[in-house]
Amino acid sequence: MLLITCPYCGVAAEETELHGGGEAHLKRFGPDSSDDDFTGYLFHRENPKGVHFERWRHVNGCGKWFHAARCTNTLEVFGTYSAQTTEPPKDILDTIRAKRPGFKWRDIA
Amino acid sequence: MSDVALALGGATFDGLVKIEELAGQGMITLRGDLTDKAIVAAVKHVFGVTLPGTRETAFAGSTGALWMSPDEALLLCPYDAAQTKADDLAAKLADAHALVVNVSDARAVFQLRGRMLREVIAKLAPVDMSPEAFTPGMVRRTRMAQVAAAFWMDDASTARVVCFRSVAAYMFGLLSTSADDAAAVNHFAG
């Protein structure tokens, strides 16, 4: 069972109280962008076995979107953080580097 | 004053706990920064309660406030006073970044009475209902079986559950089944 703590209401919510929102930290490429950028934004997603950064919504709860860093292999959750950011906070990255030395996710390592 | 048409006409069930659909409850949604001093002061003035902290409730007689999210509170008051209070609060917050709406008819409210209420709720919601984890003064928005719900405890043997009016019959069925006399688990002592 996946237990993720919502950073907004502090509830250690069970998976059925949440809704997954796909990969985190996507940069949007819209009109006037190159075909390659737009294709990457629209279709290309990470599918790692290991460290992953995702968006989640506490749908049956406070209703807020947030980010979570977790391991898709063990379901270990490294931490959750605000939705209002474009990159993972340093303390969470430090936690992951300590637990999963040498991890790489897109250009984060 | 008009008659309030309840979703289930005040349905009741007597089992492990006594379940009762409560008569019209005035409910006002407030959206805005709940730590904003102007908003806190306006709510205190109109409802007589200080906005509660994270996942907490605050009551003062027939009025109260429930923490719904960092920028949402559900304010409670008598049904007939709801529109007046909503207008009053909206006028006081005219210059603040806030929204106030009377949503009294949007939800159904059930009261659970009895010492088994923790167990009745625990069977339906993914929430730790042990007396150490969930106490009177807390509110929890969650799901009960397949629908969104929120509940809080007024005291050790009384809880109130709110859900959207459209799923009131489903919720009453759920609660009644969970509170069936033949369905006791006796997980929580006392």
Interface residues (C-beta under 8 A of the other chain):
Chain A: Y8 C9 G10 V11 A13 E14 T16 E17 N60 G61 C62 G63 K64
Chain B: T54 R55 M68 S69 P70 E72 P126 R140 R141 T142 R143 A148
